[in-house]
Amino acid sequence: MLPDTFKIDSLLTEQTRKLVADFLRGDGWKCGWKSSSKRDIYSFWHKHFAGHRNGRKEEHYDCSEELKRNSALLFAFWEFLSNKIFAEHTLIRCYANAQAYGSDGTLHTDSKSDRSYTAVYYSHAEWDPSWGGETVLFNQDKSDIIGSFYPKPNRLIGFRGNIPHVARGVSRICPELRITLMFKTWHEPPMREGD
C-alpha cells in the first residue's frame, strides 16, 4: 500500500528523462484548460494522452491501451511505474499541463475517493528555486499546508487524489514552461480468500 504522499528522485535514466521531456515539448498543446471549469477564471496549457476528460466519470476505466495507441513512450513509462510503484493500480488518465508566468493553478482535488492517486513527473533538465512552480498540498479543510514539493528535475511525486493541492505559478524571472506529466490511478486491491 502506498503512503498518502511520496516522492522519488532520479526516477529515470538521463536518456529516458530527455526523451520524455522532448516528447512533452512537442506538438499537441491546447490553451484553455482549467483545474475546475466551474469556478476557475484563468486557464493554462494542456495535452491529453488517454482517459476521461470531464470530471469524475468512469473512474475505473483502464486507459492503458488507449495510452499505448497514442504514445508508445508514455505507455512504456506507465508500465515502468506500474511494475515498480503502482502495483494493483489501474491507469485512468494520462495528460500533461504547462504553465508560463501568469498562469497560476487553483486549489482543487482530483477525486473524492482515497482509492485514487495522482502521480506528477517533472521532466525538465534544470530548475532554479527562484522560479517557483511548487506543487502544494493542503489539509482537508484547506486551512493549512501539509506539504510542498519542489519541481526538481526527474522527480516523481505522488499523493491521494482527494488531497487538496495546487500548482503554484512560476515567477516572472522563470525562462521555462513548468511542464508536468500526470498519471492518475485507481487502486482496487484484489479480493483475498475469506473477504
PyMOL commands that set and color helices and strands:
alter all, ss='L'
color gray80, all
select helices_A, chain A and resi 14-24+64-70+72-84+129-131
alter helices_A, ss='H'
color red, helices_A
select strands_A, chain A and resi 5-8+30-33+44-51+89-99+116-122+135-138+145-149+155-160+165-167+178-187
alter strands_A, ss='S'
color yellow, strands_A
deselect
rebuild
show_as cartoon
